[in-house]
Amino acid sequence: MSDFYKKILDNNKVWVEKTLETDPNYFKDLAKGQTPPLLWIGCSDSRVPANEIIGAKPGEVFVHRNIANMVVHSDMNMLSVLDYAVNVLKVKHVIVCGHYGCGGVKAAMGNDSIGIIDNWIRHIKDVYRLHNTYLDSIVDENERFNKFVELNVKEQVFDLGKTSIVQSAWKNGQELSIHGWVYGLNSGFVTDLDVNLSSNNDLDQVYQLKF
Ligand code: CO
């Protein structure tokens, strides 16, 4: 067994012991159920762990992660997580959290074929195409990369709002806000992009569903 593999199993035992020292009922209580107020949609990048960044304990955040924190409206995985979070858990907030230095976004700026992932990255390229006049006007490549990361998050926030799941919840008067954040890998801080949706009036008219 590799050292790393053995270490993570040992880590788990230590974690259980330490946790029970502080609260002997910790796991018993958690096993009763979850009512997290927040759904987090973030990047799979190992450096952007949802709970740690926001100081959330187990039970406080429902998490969905994929490459470049995408909200692809035909993705059954994302739709199922969103549906469960909104309609069963009744989360009050959804945060799409991107991060500077995102490899998926970087790949979308280039033309190299990486493999099957090209088809996933294509959704990110669609965001570039939507904003190509602005993005192409940024001369500094790193600055363009950063802005692309931010614009990608904003688009995913709007893509969440466009789903029938979210619009139906708003129509039923459910309290549900969607926010966009970017995490700084080299600072640890998140930036709130100040894109907040709480009604389908915030969407382009063509996306507003009438029920
Ligand atoms: Co990433």
Boltz pocket constraint, residues with backbone or C-beta under 6 A from the ligand:
constraints:
  - pocket:
      binder: B
      contacts: [[A, 43], [A, 44], [A, 45], [A, 66], [A, 67], [A, 68], [A, 69], [A, 99], [A, 101], [A, 102], [A, 103], [A, 104], [A, 105]]
      max_distance: 6.0
